[in-house]
């Protein structure tokens, strides 16, 4: 299948206060349309840099990024932003504290060719969407009154409304309790079933092998592991980790 | 008959309420601590006064004054958004530019409007009496109503999204820079209205008209947010109503203080202490620091 997103020979380094940190080293990977990729790696391995480069938050230094075969550098910044939905670990990052739940949804929907609805029609539609995502809040409730899990569910709901084809998730459920994590994964699976492409960054090796279509291991800016997702491969991934740990030492 | 402090407060609060709205909206809804109001108020007053003196129709004078104020705001926004200059520094730069621009526009430090056909005289409101005060108040309330409608519209929600979470706005693909520029242009057009009305009521425009408006706005915002029930109102409505309540209450308090013998030279000292007192009270009672902008 033709890749929806492709990184070719991408290198990236951060220069700060005379100290050079190489985040990515000649990294190549591709993600097919509708695929769910779990990306796993230790802190500082370059996972978040990959997401930031894709989302246009960082400028590409070396290599190329192709979006549906078109170099990302040739795409207008706004088109690039609208191609990706980003979700962060910090629940406050994906919402605006003083906007209400309804205003978040309206904002997300306005960015798309949303159906023309009356005010009451829109309210009914939004209430039904909140129900679908098990989000038990009022449309008039400001985001700052929501719990972390509710905020992440709201972000997922906005992702649904925005209809961006690719979802970039950077350890989004790390701070949530078990029940909210389950709800969020449930919502994410609905988006996956609807054909969205998902790139999910995590630290959790078990989760990385258990969910999605493919598991990619990143270490020191390189792809060191790549295999179809299957919980039976968790120990194999652990072994790769241990091996690369000893090499690093 | 001498005016009561309440009458004075309502009149002054209605004139300067536009500038307070400018400051509050920029700070609370756009997330931008905008100092430009100190320059855009005088720029609006100066532009209006020189055009009235030159015999232009009052409506055109008013429109051009609003345009001048909005240009100052847009410039601050552009310096911040496109050149990545800190909000405060961008404001300071534009205040300095506005000061010289106002002097150039007026060709001097002040212009008298006494005896000239002007906005208030057009409506027969030259008496500085109760009718004029009520008209100024109604005008302010009408403007506040329009702003509430704006900030609850899709455009207003986008403006507030940029103010509340800039990164989110970027990720959503909103034109954040353009929204900041246009939001600040709108806010400073309001400050220019204050300048126009101040020139009208005083009978002259002066290059120093905007001096002290920042601390007045800060005091009004602090008082207004203390007095307005935040739990009963949607956030943009709360911010706008608090600005009006604060503006008028502050002016009433000041009018009383002056009547009771506070030397006019101590006015800013008293205002600063008042703001500090309210902030300290809120912190002691465990409520959010009103100036902390955190929610």
Interface residues (C-beta under 8 A of the other chain):
Chain A: X55 X78 X81 X82 X84 X85 X86 X92 X93 X94 X95 X96 X97 X98 X99 X100 X103 X106 X107 X108 X110 X111 X140 X142 X144 X162
Chain B: X29 X154 X157 X158 X160 X161 X163 X164 X165 X167 X168 X169 X170 X171 X172 X173 X174 X175 X234 X235 X295
